[in-house]
Amino acid sequence: MEKYKILKDYFGHDSFRELQKEAVDAILNGQDLLMILPTGGGKSLCYQLPTMLMGGVSVVISPLLALMHDQVLALRAKSIPAAMLSSMQSLDEAREIEQALYRGEIKLLYVAPERLINDYFLNMLKRVDINFFVVDEAHCVSQWGHEFREDYRKLNILKKTFPKTPIAAFTATATKIVESDIVSNLGLNKPKRLRGSLFRKNLIIEAKHRVADGKKQLLEFVREHNKEAGIVYTLSRKSTEALAHFLRTKGISAKPYHAALPTEIKNQTYAEFVADKVQVVVATIAFGMGIDKSNIRFVVHFSLPKSIEGYYQEIGRAGRDGLDSHTLLLFGAQDIVNQKRFIEELPDGAYKDSAFDKLNAIARYANSEICRHKQLANYFDENINECEDRCDNCIDNDIKRVDITTPAKKLLSAIFRTNQSFGLHYVIDILRESQDKRILQNKHDKLTVYGIGKDYSKNQWLSIADRLLEINALSIGEFKVYKITSIGAEILKGKRDIDIKEERLIIKKSKTTKQKIQAIDYNSEIFEKLRELRREIATKDNIPPYIVFNDKTLKEMSSTLPKTKEEMLKINGVGEVKFQRYGERFLELIIEIF
């Protein structure tokens, strides 16, 4: 069976996407491969398709059980024999899979990296006809990457144990140094290197300074995506719980996800999100790595990520189906201060220096006023043109700035006159003439700065303080006490001016909201009926809804309204195998409606 027939019958596509054919051909030719392709670019097909044309089994090393489980379900829905070996199975189930491997009944076997250092498992693999190994999320191999894992570093055992078996390594992101580290550590032999463009035109990227606690901004953004699935990332476990509770009080279906939750709770939350039963998951970065859910419409970072690599991977979880999706980064200067504290605790050396470099890079990106897509591409050594209004900086290219030298002096003066011994909110209360009990007890109502800042709101003062932190005019000491730096002293003495984006003082709704998103022209009522049918089938078969058909396929159905099998097979995502399994019921529903 030739590759284009498999592409259509099993995967429902008439043609390959960018670089997919080159990757498939490299594997079929027995070459080692390193493919760097953004999330949603179709990396999985590059190894799932060629194994169908080869004898033997492909062994896929993947870091997350949930990801492996979902991929196995999706492959079985396409009638491709796949299995996983993990701690999720009983001993009897594992033995059954082992026997099926010996009989040649499995085409793709998914395993976690730690299993490969098990002598029993390695000896078992020696008795199996392996056509090639797949290392998914290959950036985890590199100590210079953002998700380095010790078990991945040990994958050099593959070439030592199976020197003649090709390896295909895949990742969504890799700088040049990470790319070299992957090739070296895995021992790839003159690999075919394929690097796709990082520009995801279906992603609208936005970054905003967090105002006050940021909850109002978050709520406004989530409400703009009514009933659409999304992930909110935050750094602490406590914050995931608090934000999920906050969203629920506002009528939004949201659940927290973090490492300290019981496994059964995490698994339930993951399953409900994948099944479209929960709209929003508020999570630490432990959630979503490689998540195989195609209809995530938005991703929010509620604080500054640790690196551009991590940030790019996480926003890439939106819009895997190619439909327009929206990402928002909310950040404050204190995020940088907090993360620097964590880095300071690392032992001195190259890794610590690299962590500081990565933090500085993401901080510059967040505060920048040039095309965000272009900046991301440049970071990974790719040059692209501006994004044609797919980020806030390109849409807001007429950014206005406001001089805040005078209020900055007032804030610095208040910090100085309270002996640089209090937190920011206390100092702002003095400026705003608060009657707070502590202020009166400390007799700070007698200071010359008391009440001189009533013309600014508390949120505006917080934005001014953030700006002073950004330019290093302030620092945060122990117990969150604010200190004046040499730059701050220059501002106080009138030797330096300071300005700020106008929007940070006059908070207004984002311009990069729904009206900027290019939607497919489709019948929304029919789409909802098709979604309901999909939900029924998924519940009956105990699989995630997107495995039946993704949103993009359903929207195309509700737009073209196919009446025959031939018309249905022309829709992207509908192949012969899926038509036989699911397509006829959708066809019957469309015919019934009309």
N, C-alpha and C positions, 0 to 999 in steps of 0.2 A: 504494500500500500504506500503510495507516494505522499510526501509531506503536505502538499496542498489539500489533498483529500482528507487527511487527518485533521488539518487545520479547520476545515469547514465542518466535517461530520462530528468531531468530538469537541471542538472549541467554539464553533459557530461563527468563525471569521472568514472572510473572503480573501484577505491579504494580510501579510505580516506588518507589524508596526516597525518603527525605526530600530534597526540593528538586530531585530529578532531573527531574520533569516541567516545573517552572518553568524550569529551565536549557534543556531541549530546546525548549520553546516560545519562549524568548527568541531562540535561534539561528534557529529556523524563521521568526521574525518579522523577522529581519535586524538585531537589536539587538547592540550591543557588550555583553559580559558579563564580570563578574568574580565568580568562584565560589570561596569559601573553604570547603572541606569536608575533614574529617579523612581520613587514609589509611584505605582500606577502605570509604569512604562511597560509592564508585561514580562518581568524577569522569569516568573514561574513557568510560563509556556516554553521558554527557551530550553529548559531541561525536561519538562513533562512530555513535550512532543517527540523529541528524538528517541527517547527510550522506547516509544511505541514502534519504532522502525528497527530496533536493535534486539538481539538476543540478550538474555540475562536480565538482571535487576539493577536499578540505580539506587544507590544509598545516599539519602539526603540528610546532612547534618544541619540541625536547626536549633536555636537557643531556647525556644519557648514551647511548652507542651500544648498550650491553647492554640497556637499557630499551627502546629503539626496536626492537631486534631481536626481543625477546620479545613486544612488542605486535603487531608485524607477523605473527609466527607464530600468535599467538592469534586475530587477525582472520582470517587465511587458514583456520584450523581452523573458523571460523564461516562460511566461504565468502564473506567480505567482502574484495574486492580491495584490497590494501594493499601498500605498498613503502616502502623507505627509501633515501635517497641519502647515502652516507658514504664515508669512506676505506676501509671494509671491502670495497668493490666494485672490480672491475677496470674499466678504461675501457669495455670492451665491455658489461659489465653495466649500467654507468651510462647508456650510450647506449640500451640496450634499454628501460630504465625511462623515459628521456626520450621515446622514441617512443611508448611505451604511454600516457604522459601526454597527448601530442598527440592520440592516438586516443580519449581519454576512457575508458580501460580501468582506471583506478585511482581509487578513492574516497578513500583516505587516504594522503598522502605524508608520511613522517617525515624531518625534517632537523635537524641541529645548528644552533645559533644563528649560529656563525661563517660558515656557508655563505650566509647571507642578505646578507652584506656583499660577496659576490662578484658583480661586474657581469654575468658570463656567466649565473649562476644567476638573477639578478633579471630579466634580459632573457628568459630561458627562461620564467619564470613569467608574464611579460606576454603570452605566446602561449597560456597555459593558462586555462581557465575555472575560476577559484577562487571557491568559494562562501563560504568564511570561513577565517580563520587561527585556529590554536589555539596559545596560549603556555602550555605546561605548566611546572610548577615556577616559577610567575611571581614568587615571592618573590626569585628570583635577580636580578630587575630592580633591587631596592632596595638602596641603599648602607646602609640602616638594618636590612636583614635579616641573617640569619646565614650566608648562602651567596651573597653578592653576587658576580656575575660580570660582567666588563667587556663581554663579548660580548652579554650580555642587555641591558645598558644601551643598546646600539646598535640595539635592536629598534624604536626610534621611527621607523626607516626604513620600517616597514610602512605606517603611515598616510601618510607623505610620498609613498611610491611608489604605494600602492593606497588612496587616500583614501575610496573608496566601499565597500571590502570590510570587512565586520565582523570584529572580533577577539574571541575568547573566551579569557579568561585564567583559569587554574586554579592553586590552591595549597592545601596542607593547613593552613598556618598563616600568619597575618599579623596583626600588631598594627595599630592604627588608622593609625599613621604609615606603616607599610609598605604598607598598603592604599592610602592616598592617593598614595604614591610610585609604585606600580604604575600607577594610573589616569593620573597626570600624565605619567609617562615614556613609556607606550605610546600616549598621546594618545587614550585611549578617550573616545568621544562619548556622554555621558549614559548610561553603562552600567547594565544591570540588575545590581544587587549582591545576591548570595545568600551568606549566611553560615550554615553548619550548626553544630549544637552540637558542642563539642569533647569532650563526655563519651563516652568509649568504654567502655561497660559491660562489654564482653567482656575488657577488660584489667584484670588484677590488678597494681597498682603497688606496689612495695616499694623502700625505700631503707635501707641499713644501713651503719654505719661499718665500714670494712675492718679486719679483725683481722690483725695481722702483715702477711704479704705477700698475704693474701686468697685464696690458692690453695685452701685447705681449704673456704672458703665457696663458691667458684666450683664446685669439684668436687661438693660436696653438692647444690648447686642443679641442675647439669647432670644429675646422676644421678637427681634427682626427675623429670626429663623424658626418661626412657629411650627411645631411638630417635626422639625428636621433634627436628625441625629447629630450630636456634637460631643467633643471632648474638651474639658477644661483642665489644663495642667497647672499644678501648683507645687511648691517645693516641700511643704511639710504635711505630715499626716493629719495634724490638728486642723490645718487649713482645708484639707479635703472634706473633712466632716462638717466644718462650719459653713463652707460655701454650698455644699450639697443641701444642708438643712435650710439655708437661706433661700435657695432656689425653690425648694419644696414649699416654703411658706408663701411664695409668690405664684403657686399653682403650676410649677414646672416639674415634670417627672425627672428626678435626679438622684443619683446614688454615689456614695464615695467609694474609692478603691485605693488601698495602700497595703504595704507589705505586712503590717501588723494585724490585719483583719484575718479571721479564721479562713482556712482554705475553702470551706464549703460556701462561705459568704462571698468570697472573691469569685469563685466559679459561677455562683448564681447570678451575680451582677454582670459578669462577662456574658453569660448566656442570654440574659434578658436584654442586654444592649444589642448584641448581635441579632437577636430575634425581633428587634424594634419594639420591645415592651418597655424600655426605658429610653427617654429622649437624650439625657445628658449624663455622662460619667465624669465626676470630678476626681482627678487622680494625680498621684505622683507619677514620675516618668517610668515607674515599674509597669504601667499599663499601656498596652497598645503596640508594643514593638512587633512589627510585622502583622498586625491585626488584619485579617482577611475579610474586612467589611467594606463593601464598595460604596455605600451611600452615606458616608460621614460628610456632612455638608459644612461643618465649621470646626475649627480648632482654636481654642483660646489659651494663651499663656498668661497666667495671672501674676507672674513675676518673671524677672529676667532669667532665661536659661543659662546653663553653665558654659555653653559653647555654641557656635554657629552650626557645627555638625549635628549636635543634638537637636537644636531648633529646627533645622531643615528636615531632619528625619521625622520629627513630630508633626510639623505642619503638613508633611507629605501624606499623612494618614487621612487627610481630607481629599475628597474628589477622586478617589481611585477609579471611579467609573468614567472619568473624563468630563463629567458635568461640572459647571461652575460651582466653586466653593469659596469660603471666606475664612481668613485667618486673622486673628487679632492678638497682638502682644501688648499687655499692660505692664508698665514697669515704672520704677522709681529709683532715685539715686541710692536710697538705702539698700536696695537689692544688691548693688555692687559692693557696698560696705560689708553686708552680711556674708556674701560669698568670698570676699577677700579674707575674712576671718577663718572660714573653713580651709582655704588654701594655705593660710599661714601655719595651720596645724600639721601640714604634710612635711615629711623630711626634706631637707634641702637637696636639690639635685635637678636634673634635666626635666623630670616629670613635673615638679613643682613650678619651674620656670614656664613650662609649656601650658600649665593650667592658668597661670596669670596671663599669658599671651592670649589664650582662648577667651578668657573673661573680658579682657580689654577689647578684643575684636567684636564680641557681641554687644558690648556697651557702645562702641562707636557706631555700630550698625543701628542700634535702637534709636540713638540720638541724631542720626544722619538726616539730611534733607535731599538726598539724591535717590534715584531709582533703586528700590529694594531688590528687585529681581536681578538687576545688573550687579549689585553688590554681592549677592549670594553667588552668582556665577563667577565673579572675579576671585572670590575667596577660594573656590575650587579650580582656579586656573583656567577659567573659560571666559571668553569675551562675547557679550551679546549687546544688542542695541537696547534702548529704553523699551519698557514693557507695554507701551500703548495703553495707558490708563488701567493697568492691572495692579497698581499699588497706590497707597495714599500719597506718596511724595510726587508721583507723576500726575495724579489728579489735582493735588493741591500745589501746583507749581507756582502759584502766586502768593506764597506764604508771607504773611505780614509779621513784622517783629515790633516789639514794644520795649522802650527803654525803661528799665526798672532799677536804675541806679539809686534813686531816692528811697523807695521802699526797702531796697536791699540794705542801705545804710541804717535805716530804722531798725531792721531786724538784727543786724550785726551789733548795733549799739545796745539793743536790749539784752543780747547775749552777754556782751561785755559788762554791762552794768549789773547783771545778776551773777557776776564773777565766773561765768562759763561753768556753772555748777548745776544747771537744770536741763530737763528735756525740752524738746521743741514745742510741744503743745502748751506747756506752762508759759514759755516765753511769749507765744502768740496770744495767750489769754491776757498777759500784761499789756501787750500792744492794743488789744481790743477792749481794754477797760473792764475786764471781768471782775466780779465781786466774789470770786472763788475764795473760800475760807483760808486756804494756804497762802494765797497772795496777800491777804489782809494780815495774817499772822506774821508773815515775813516782812511786812511793811513795804512791800514792793509797789503798793499803790501810791507811795510817796516819791517814786522814781520819776525823773523827767520824761522817761519814755512811756510812762503809763498813759494809755488811751490815745497815743499818737497814730495808731494804726487802725482806727475804727472804719476808715473808708475802704478797707479791703476785707473780704470774707475770710473765714478760716481756711477754706479750700484754696483761695488765692494765695494766702500766706504760705501754705504748704507747698504750692507750686514754686513760689519764690525761693523757699528754702531748698527745694529739690534742685533748682537751677544753681544755687550757690554751692551745693554739694558736687554737682557735675563739673564745675570749673575749679574744684578744689579750694574754694574760698572758705568752706567749712569742713570739719571732720567730725566723726562721731567717736567719742571715747567710751570708757567703761560706764555701764548703767545708762547707755544711750544719751549721755551728756554731750551737748554740741560745743565744739571748740573752734575758735577763729584761727585760720592759718595766715601765712604771710600775704597770700593773695587777698584774703578777706580784709587784712589790715590796710592794704593798698586802696581797696574800695572805700573803706571808712575814712581814709585820709584824702579822698577825692583824686587819687592818682590813677584810677581805673574805672571804666564804665562797664555796665552789664545790661544785656537785653535778653528777651525771651520771645518764643513764638506767641503771637497774640491768642491763639486758640487755647493755650494753657492757662490763660487768665480769664478768658470768656468761653466757658465750656458750652459746646454746642454739639448737636448730633453729627455722627460721622457722615462724610460724603460718600464713603465707599460702601454703601448699603445696598439694599435690594435693587434700586433703580440702575445700579451699575452692573448687575449680574445679567449676563446674556442667557436667557432661558430658551429651551427647545420649545417650539410651538406645538402644543399637544392639548388634547381634551382632558382637562383635570378631573371631570366626573368619571370618565371611562378609566383613567389612570387609577383613581381610588378604587374602582370596582375590580380592576386587575390586581391591585395590591391586596385587596381582601381575599381574592382567590389564591394568590401566592401565599398569604398568611395561613389559609386553611390547609394547603398542600404541605407547607413547611411544618406546621404543627402535627399533622398526621404522620409525616415521615421523620419527625424529630430532627430536623436540620434547620440551619439558619435560612431565612427567606431569600437572601441574595444568591444562595446556591441554586435555587429554582431558576430565577432570572433576576438580573440586577435592575435598578431603577431606570438606567439608560435604555435598556431593552424594552421595559414596560412603557416608557414614554414614547418610544418609536412605534410600538404597537398601537398606542392610543392616538398617535398622529396619523399613521398610514392606514389603520383599520384593515388588516389583511383578511381576506375572505376564503382563501384556499391555502393548502399546504405549500404550494410553490411561492405564494406571496409571503407566507410566514417565514420560509427559509431564507428570504432575502433580507430579513431583519438581522442586524448585527447582534450576535450573542445567541442566535437560534441555529443550532446544527441538527443533523439527522438524529443523533442520539438523544438530545434534549427534546426534540420535537416528539419523538416516540414516547418519551417518558412523561413530559408535561405539556407539550405544545398544543396537543389536540384539545385539551380542556380550555385553554385560553382562546383558541380559535372558536370553539363552540360558544363561549361567553360573548365574544365580539359579535358573532352572527346573531346570537339571541337578542342582544341589545338593539341591533339594527334589522 
